[in-house]
Amino acid sequence: MLPDIEKLLELQIADKEIRKLQDEVAALPKRMAVIEQKLAGTKAHLEKVRTAAKSDEANRKKFEAAIKDLQGKISKYRDQSLDVKTNDQYKALLHEIQFAEQEIRLNEDRILEVMVNVDAREKEVKAAEAELQAETAEIEKEKEEARTITAEDEKKLLEWNAKRDALRRGISEDFLRHYERVMKFRGSGLAEVREHKCMGCQVMLRPQTYNEVRNGEKVMVCESCSRIYYFNPANEVKPEQEVVTVTGRKRARPKAEAPQAWFYRPDYGEEGEVLLVFSNSGDSSTRRIYEMHTGRQFGDVLVREGSYRLAFPEDLTDAALRLNGHWDEKEIDGWGSEIPSNALDLLQKDLLAIWREHKAGHKHSASPAEQPTAR
């Protein structure tokens, strides 16, 4: 591995750690706000319970005052009844006395209801006060812990920043500039290459590119995500493991006369690596073309008379590799302009299996079922 790549790997670790610590430090005010909000909720509950208790007391006094006023009216009506001269006047005063007595009984019932609630209100107030006291102590503890963690993070941040500055001084300015630009937009500036794939964006590499990255003689950049490649031999599949993968579970071969066929082309004009799918339907056939790594369709669906082998001979070159894949025509139409990730993964894994067979010494056979030639 090139020295600059090794230093960039260390720098990436430092940058990620710094970012994590910065996020933790920046999160302190938000965490404090959440803690305070929790305490405010408990205080609001206590205030609500206290207000309810005060309301009960005010109602009790109001009912008692009403009773006293009604009793005064009854006394007045009785005095007046001594001076009345007609039965109608007496009956009217008697009716007023009865109405006042009924109102007194209603207010006495209301006072009883309030008194029944008093004990419950007192218990609620005491429970809310105890909850507030316990929560206040717990929240103060949480605040102190948060401040302690933040202080430790700030200390670590100073150490990592110093380490980062030291690493930057030992890296080529061009590489550093490229790394920082990609790091800003992607979250990482380097990506490991493993199993013929960029682990940053999951795009498959051409065999030649993969070998150049493994050799580690020059800096290689991903054409898809712009991350700088690096190769870690410790993560490479061991030859004996690879042989077991190939021989223990032999790759299935596509059927030669299947009505649908998928092909990989590494050299399709300006597009480069593509996936082609042909479908026979009655007296005609269709062709769709997708970008190999993203699965995006380009161009229109082309329809020609005859089976695809006769209709599209210019596409079936010696470089075309037949892949395993068959999806219903309606399902493909439902994909729209892009192959779903699960289907794309299956096609890419099948291509990887072909490359593994080549690497293991099992040369791919050019048969009508797998690698038809142009006619």
JOVENWO-V364236 format. One record per residue. N is the residue number from 0. RES is the residue in one small letter. D_CENTER is the distance of its C-alpha to the mean C-alpha in Angstrom with 2 decimals. Layout:
n | res | d_center
N | RES | D_CENTER
N | RES | D_CENTER
This chain:
n | res | d_center
0 | m | 34.68
1 | l | 35.74
2 | p | 36.14
3 | d | 34.00
4 | i | 31.09
5 | e | 31.54
6 | k | 31.55
7 | l | 28.52
8 | l | 26.63
9 | e | 27.80
10 | l | 26.91
11 | q | 23.31
12 | i | 23.07
13 | a | 24.69
14 | d | 22.48
15 | k | 19.24
16 | e | 20.99
17 | i | 22.25
18 | r | 18.92
19 | k | 17.57
20 | l | 20.80
21 | q | 20.77
22 | d | 17.40
23 | e | 18.90
24 | v | 22.10
25 | a | 20.57
26 | a | 18.68
27 | l | 22.14
28 | p | 23.26
29 | k | 20.13
30 | r | 20.61
31 | m | 24.29
32 | a | 23.64
33 | v | 21.67
34 | i | 24.58
35 | e | 27.14
36 | q | 25.55
37 | k | 25.76
38 | l | 29.39
39 | a | 30.14
40 | g | 29.16
41 | t | 31.62
42 | k | 34.28
43 | a | 33.89
44 | h | 34.41
45 | l | 37.53
46 | e | 38.86
47 | k | 38.42
48 | v | 40.37
49 | r | 43.05
50 | t | 43.42
51 | a | 43.89
52 | a | 46.56
53 | k | 48.34
54 | s | 48.26
55 | d | 49.95
56 | e | 52.61
57 | a | 53.25
58 | n | 53.61
59 | r | 56.05
60 | k | 58.21
61 | k | 58.10
62 | f | 59.31
63 | e | 62.02
64 | a | 63.21
65 | a | 63.36
66 | i | 65.47
67 | k | 67.81
68 | d | 68.26
69 | l | 68.97
70 | q | 71.47
71 | g | 73.25
72 | k | 73.47
73 | i | 74.92
74 | s | 77.55
75 | k | 78.46
76 | y | 78.71
77 | r | 81.00
78 | d | 83.27
79 | q | 83.45
80 | s | 84.37
81 | l | 87.62
82 | d | 88.82
83 | v | 87.94
84 | k | 90.89
85 | t | 89.40
86 | n | 87.48
87 | d | 84.80
88 | q | 84.11
89 | y | 84.00
90 | k | 81.60
91 | a | 79.30
92 | l | 79.17
93 | l | 78.67
94 | h | 75.70
95 | e | 74.15
96 | i | 74.68
97 | q | 73.04
98 | f | 70.02
99 | a | 69.65
100 | e | 69.94
101 | q | 67.21
102 | e | 64.91
103 | i | 65.73
104 | r | 64.69
105 | l | 61.37
106 | n | 60.65
107 | e | 61.67
108 | d | 59.17
109 | r | 56.45
110 | i | 57.42
111 | l | 57.17
112 | e | 53.63
113 | v | 52.65
114 | m | 54.33
115 | v | 52.45
116 | n | 49.15
117 | v | 50.34
118 | d | 49.78
119 | a | 46.28
120 | r | 45.47
121 | e | 46.86
122 | k | 44.74
123 | e | 41.58
124 | v | 42.47
125 | k | 43.20
126 | a | 39.96
127 | a | 37.91
128 | e | 39.85
129 | a | 39.27
130 | e | 35.51
131 | l | 35.43
132 | q | 37.51
133 | a | 35.37
134 | e | 32.08
135 | t | 33.62
136 | a | 34.58
137 | e | 31.16
138 | i | 29.45
139 | e | 31.95
140 | k | 31.14
141 | e | 27.38
142 | k | 28.29
143 | e | 30.58
144 | e | 28.05
145 | a | 25.52
146 | r | 28.37
147 | t | 29.38
148 | i | 25.96
149 | t | 25.74
150 | a | 29.29
151 | e | 28.52
152 | d | 25.49
153 | e | 27.80
154 | k | 30.41
155 | k | 28.14
156 | l | 26.96
157 | l | 30.61
158 | e | 31.18
159 | w | 28.26
160 | n | 29.28
161 | a | 32.81
162 | k | 31.76
163 | r | 29.69
164 | d | 32.73
165 | a | 34.96
166 | l | 32.83
167 | r | 32.67
168 | r | 36.45
169 | g | 36.85
170 | i | 34.74
171 | s | 36.11
172 | e | 35.38
173 | d | 34.42
174 | f | 31.87
175 | l | 30.55
176 | r | 30.25
177 | h | 28.36
178 | y | 26.01
179 | e | 25.23
180 | r | 24.71
181 | v | 22.14
182 | m | 20.51
183 | k | 20.12
184 | f | 18.22
185 | r | 16.48
186 | g | 15.82
187 | s | 18.46
188 | g | 21.97
189 | l | 22.92
190 | a | 21.79
191 | e | 23.51
192 | v | 25.38
193 | r | 25.47
194 | e | 26.89
195 | h | 27.67
196 | k | 24.07
197 | c | 22.30
198 | m | 19.51
199 | g | 17.82
200 | c | 17.48
201 | q | 18.76
202 | v | 21.83
203 | m | 25.07
204 | l | 27.97
205 | r | 31.53
206 | p | 33.86
207 | q | 35.79
208 | t | 32.81
209 | y | 31.60
210 | n | 35.13
211 | e | 35.43
212 | v | 32.28
213 | r | 33.62
214 | n | 36.97
215 | g | 35.46
216 | e | 38.36
217 | k | 36.52
218 | v | 33.19
219 | m | 31.07
220 | v | 28.19
221 | c | 25.60
222 | e | 26.64
223 | s | 23.16
224 | c | 20.97
225 | s | 23.99
226 | r | 23.04
227 | i | 26.16
228 | y | 26.69
229 | y | 27.84
230 | f | 29.08
231 | n | 29.18
232 | p | 32.00
233 | a | 30.83
234 | n | 27.85
235 | e | 30.11
236 | v | 31.01
237 | k | 34.58
238 | p | 37.27
239 | e | 38.23
240 | q | 34.68
241 | e | 34.54
242 | v | 37.90
243 | v | 36.82
244 | t | 33.77
245 | v | 36.09
246 | t | 39.13
247 | g | 37.62
248 | r | 35.57
249 | k | 37.30
250 | r | 35.46
251 | a | 36.41
252 | r | 38.46
253 | p | 37.85
254 | k | 40.75
255 | a | 43.22
256 | e | 43.99
257 | a | 40.55
258 | p | 40.20
259 | q | 36.89
260 | a | 36.36
261 | w | 33.58
262 | f | 34.69
263 | y | 33.32
264 | r | 35.28
265 | p | 34.90
266 | d | 37.42
267 | y | 36.83
268 | g | 38.45
269 | e | 36.42
270 | e | 33.13
271 | g | 33.73
272 | e | 31.55
273 | v | 30.96
274 | l | 30.57
275 | l | 33.27
276 | v | 33.51
277 | f | 36.90
278 | s | 37.76
279 | n | 41.29
280 | s | 42.13
281 | g | 45.82
282 | d | 47.87
283 | s | 45.00
284 | s | 41.86
285 | t | 38.66
286 | r | 36.71
287 | r | 33.16
288 | i | 31.85
289 | y | 28.29
290 | e | 27.15
291 | m | 26.78
292 | h | 23.59
293 | t | 21.46
294 | g | 23.05
295 | r | 23.94
296 | q | 27.29
297 | f | 30.08
298 | g | 33.48
299 | d | 34.68
300 | v | 35.26
301 | l | 38.81
302 | v | 41.30
303 | r | 44.65
304 | e | 47.49
305 | g | 47.89
306 | s | 45.63
307 | y | 43.00
308 | r | 45.15
309 | l | 47.97
310 | a | 46.01
311 | f | 43.77
312 | p | 45.90
313 | e | 44.85
314 | d | 41.25
315 | l | 42.28
316 | t | 43.44
317 | d | 44.10
318 | a | 40.74
319 | a | 38.82
320 | l | 37.20
321 | r | 36.81
322 | l | 33.45
323 | n | 32.60
324 | g | 30.83
325 | h | 31.74
326 | w | 29.87
327 | d | 31.67
328 | e | 32.76
329 | k | 31.21
330 | e | 27.84
331 | i | 28.15
332 | d | 29.13
333 | g | 26.02
334 | w | 23.85
335 | g | 24.99
336 | s | 24.90
337 | e | 22.48
338 | i | 22.49
339 | p | 19.42
340 | s | 17.61
341 | n | 19.08
342 | a | 22.53
343 | l | 22.32
344 | d | 21.43
345 | l | 24.48
346 | l | 26.74
347 | q | 25.75
348 | k | 26.23
349 | d | 29.60
350 | l | 30.58
351 | l | 29.69
352 | a | 31.93
353 | i | 34.73
354 | w | 34.47
355 | r | 34.59
356 | e | 37.72
357 | h | 39.26
358 | k | 38.50
359 | a | 39.90
360 | g | 43.08
361 | h | 42.66
362 | k | 43.47
363 | h | 41.87
364 | s | 44.65
365 | a | 45.33
366 | s | 46.03
367 | p | 45.95
368 | a | 42.99
369 | e | 40.83
370 | q | 42.24
371 | p | 44.60
372 | t | 46.74
373 | a | 47.55
374 | r | 50.54
